[in-house]
């Protein structure tokens, strides 16, 4: 359904939400490589309101793929770009987790 919505209109205010949820669906199916690929597309939308969500989910995808450096980059990017994000504390916890690894 989300793909269909994006095919109709990629310039809608909620288009980035549709793209994010496509990635979220793949993540829930443990298809982390595809999920990361789809979540990365969120950043193609100008003014994406799901960008902080996307950085966090991307970091989780990379963690599950054992790509710790990329996960760190995603979590740090979230903290740098969105210091007031609701994911701030979770991102810090993931960074600490990776550091203990």
Buried (B, 14 or more C-beta within 10 A) or exposed (E): EBEEBBEEEEEEEBBBBBBBBBBBBBBEEEBBEBBBBBBBBBBEBEEBEBBBBBBBBBBBBBBBBEBBEBBBBBBBBBBEEBEEBEBBEBBBEBBEEBEEE
